[in-house]
């Protein structure tokens, strides 16, 4: 089910613009805030920087978070 959903997203967005993660901090705030969160933010900023470098007249960008839960 997850691959099917990811294929749908791949049709909407370029694969280099999608960031997937499976890590979960559950009830461990420190792990989520300092470890997993930092890695995700760094990855997002690198992707945004790469996209911005390729633009000549960048006016803005949109970052959103989505939870896709397979049943």
BELCOR-V508621 format. One record per pair of residues at least 12 apart in sequence whose C-alpha atoms are under 10 Angstrom apart, sorted by sequence separation. I is the first residue (numbers start at 1). J is the second residue. If there is no record, write none. Layout:
BEGIN
I;J  I;J
END
This chain:
BEGIN
6;18  24;36  25;37  23;36  24;37  48;61  6;20  23;37  48;62  21;36  48;63  21;40  44;63  20;40  19;40  19;43  19;44  18;44  17;44  19;47  18;47  17;47  16;47  17;48  17;50  17;51  16;51  19;65  6;68  5;68  5;69  5;70  2;68  4;70  2;69  3;70  1;69  2;70  1;70  2;71  1;71
END
